[in-house]
Amino acid sequence: MKKIAVVLAGNGVFDGAEIHEATLTLLSIAKNGAEYQCFAPDINQAHVINHITGEEMPETRNVLIEAARIARGNIKPLSEYNARDFDALIFPGGFGVAKNLCTFAFDGPDCSVNSEVEATIRNTVVAEKPIGALCISPALIAKVLGDVEVTIGQDAETVEAIETLGATHIKTTHGEIVVDEKYKIITTPCYMLNATITQIAEGAENAVKKLLEMA
């Protein structure tokens, strides 16, 4: 049975992992005959957002502890990830990717990437294992790898930022995936488009199927 590592960026679209994308990714992995292990960096979130009002809250939360809510407690610190133990790696989206795993939401192309996250991506590429990236996660991949072919859908401002990083962007719509054969990167736009939950399921499923095919 193939095993996929899933990196979560917290819990909740505005400051963590996008819960629909994360859950539907886990479901797609299981439906397609593979198993998963969730990981998250053991760091504080950039900030905490009230998901009703959109306002910042005066508190601190930990990315690993929050992501454990999605993983039902079955999660490991990203520092324990070893590419040799897995057939593939995948990043669901959510603003947490661009706030906690890197600073793309705040700094655009000038962003920095968490050292454990960067090592995870680079070590997986060196091991020649495929990597999936949903929603805004392709921006993270572009920052680390540079000359990679990805998609975040059609948002012009984000496309410009990604291309500034040296990546090639392919415009896509719901459920479509882009495959970079050189680095074995599979990307799909998900909630970077105005999507329904069924369209998110389609994107996650197509990305996971291709990930397992390449694994």
C-alpha positions, 0 to 999 in steps of 0.5 A: 500500500502506498503511503502519502505524507500530508502537510497541514498548516493549521486548522481553518481557511483564514489562518491555517489549513483549508478544512475542506481541501484537507479532509477531501485530500485524506478521503481521496487518498483512502478511496484510491487504496493508499494510506496517509500520515499527517504532519505539521510544523511545531510553530506558532501561527502567524496570527489567529483569525475569527472565521465569522468576522474575519478580524484578528484575535488577541491570542496565540495558537500552535500550527501542530496542535491546531492541525491535530484537530483535522488529523484527529490527533494522528499527526507528527511534527514535520521535523520527523518527516523522512522522504524515504518513508513515503511514496509522495507528499501533498500540501492542501491549501488555506491561508496558513500555507501562505502565512505559517509555512511561508510568508507569501501572504504578507511578503509576496515574491519576497517571502521566506519559507519555514526551514523545515518546510523547505527541507521537506520539499527539497528532500522529497524532490531529491528522493524523486518522489512526487509532490501535490499542491492544492490552492495557494500551495503552488506558490510555496512550491514556486518559492522553493523550486523556482523554475517549476510549472504550476497552477493556482487557477486564474487570479492575476495578482497571484499569477504575477507573483508566482511568475516573478519567482521564476515559475511558469503558470498555467491557467486552469479551471475547476478540477484541472491539474498541471503536472511538472514532469521535471520535479514531479509536481502536481497542482490544482486550483481548488478554492483559489477559484470560486468553487463548490465543495464538489469541485474541491473534491474533484480537484483533490481526487484528480491530484491524488490519483495523478500523485499515486500514478507517479509514485 
